[in-house]
Amino acid sequence: MPTPFPHHYEVSLEAGYGEGVVSSDTRPPLLVGAPPEFDGRAGVWSPEHLLVSALAVCHYTTFEFLARRAGLEVRDYHASARAELAKTKDGLAFTRFELEVTLDVPPESAELALRLLQNAKDHCLVAGALKAPVVLRSVVRRAA
């Protein structure tokens, strides 16, 4: 049962020159900084990667909730997410987000799975907070 609203989320950032550590409660800390595209280091989580990750995780958790509620058996789930950052007339902005999801479900559940994937995109809080469109590509495999 979800916690009553409103929900509150908080993170801490301890940083020096070029990179830092973000943490929250008992969660594992993440090494963060600018991505290589902005003269950062490849081995750290950038704000851009965290945003794309948030989209992928939000879609997954929303789908998982809907699938559980619908009694859908999901045998395998794989997703990848991408974003495009470009110069626009208003400055740098994300101009596109893509989610690719591949599911394995029982043959008789394929249509339900496709519907739930779309519903998850429509109800994902992160997708709803983004200015740029989110394109969802789904592959539902009928697993025997």
Secondary structure, DSSP 8 states (H G I E B T S, - for coil): ----S------EEEE-SSEEEEE-TTS--EEEE--GGGT--TTSB-HHHHHHHHHHHHHHHHHHHHHHHHT---SEEEEEEEEEEEEETTEEEEEEEEEEEEEEE-GGGHHHHHHHHHHHHHH-HHHHH-SS-EEEEEEEEE--
